């Protein structure tokens, strides 16, 4: 093994840690869970998420003060080294307690990673991270050997902290129901800004969402799913069609609008969801049955705002309110309620209707989630859900 290449790569990694560890005096919501995961040396920690979500800063903060080795696997000379030999050297010769392999999708040697893990389990912490959730999603070679973490975009609470220096606590749903969030209404006007710049790298104001989309499609999806350029053009058309919609759509309607076969649309949607660009909610019928045709497709912020800005259009306020809600409460229990006259969502056994100040209670929801007014009886402020993480 060429130790000179490795030492240079380690020096680059040390510079990354040094320049990023002190970039923010505050930490993302996932930091404590990431730290706890790496303290358990009986599994490999896999950290994935969107480009620009702050993974490098998070990992640098994790490494600071520890006996670590930090490598960016997209450093071209590293490709000439065998991963198993590299890991063994870092552990046995350098004495690293924490080994961080960032941009691991550029390497993808899960077999060597597994072999190293089997030999050193319980002795060294290994973190595998990358900008491609598609590439790092549940590698079969590491089944039952990993702790998978996904770094979401900033919550609205974090946005206020990073952007405005306003420090406020995380709320539970019970606290929101008890009215403890009504004082947060003064921050509601910033929801629109949040939806347009909800990734840390965008907080400086000069970031282009379309560049980020281009990297996700042309690198993360094209390289790791072996798409061709024709597929890229079609995926771009899908995204534009979705951005111009109000969320409720079907594979058939998208297929008809852009002239692409339905089966291919289904494939693209699945890829975009794996890449964390989209969130798809299947509807639940009145009798608990899933309706096969209609579904709600939500963008992860800030993608809808970015695409529409490029088209010279403004986002429709209703769908943006729903995407704000979905972003902050999204989990397996969140359902879209299908059928005219029904509430928007079912969550934790309760139904929710999301709307503005003039929204009425005709749908019979357990809770009306309102934007732009002081909530009354049976109403909850939309902004409060931005404090759930």
PEWOKA-V583930 format. One record per run of one state. SS is the DSSP state (~ for helix, > for strand, _ for the rest). FROM is the first residue (numbers start at 1). LEN is the number of residues. Records with the same first field share a line. If there is no record, write none. Layout:
SS->FROM-LEN ; FROM-LEN
This chain:
_->1-2 ; 22-9 ; 40-4 ; 50-5 ; 64-4 ; 73-3 ; 81-2 ; 94-4 ; 103-1 ; 107-3 ; 121-4 ; 131-2 ; 137-3 ; 143-3 ; 152-4 ; 165-8 ; 178-4 ; 197-3 ; 203-6 ; 226-3 ; 245-3 ; 250-1 ; 259-3 ; 275-3 ; 285-5 ; 300-3 ; 311-6 ; 330-5 ; 338-7 ; 348-2 ; 356-11 ; 371-8 ; 388-2
~->3-19 ; 31-9 ; 55-9 ; 76-5 ; 83-11 ; 104-3 ; 110-11 ; 133-4 ; 140-3 ; 156-9 ; 173-5 ; 182-15 ; 200-3 ; 209-17 ; 229-16 ; 251-8 ; 262-13 ; 303-8 ; 317-13 ; 382-6
>->44-6 ; 68-5 ; 98-5 ; 125-6 ; 146-6 ; 248-2 ; 278-7 ; 290-10 ; 335-3 ; 345-3 ; 350-6 ; 367-4 ; 379-3
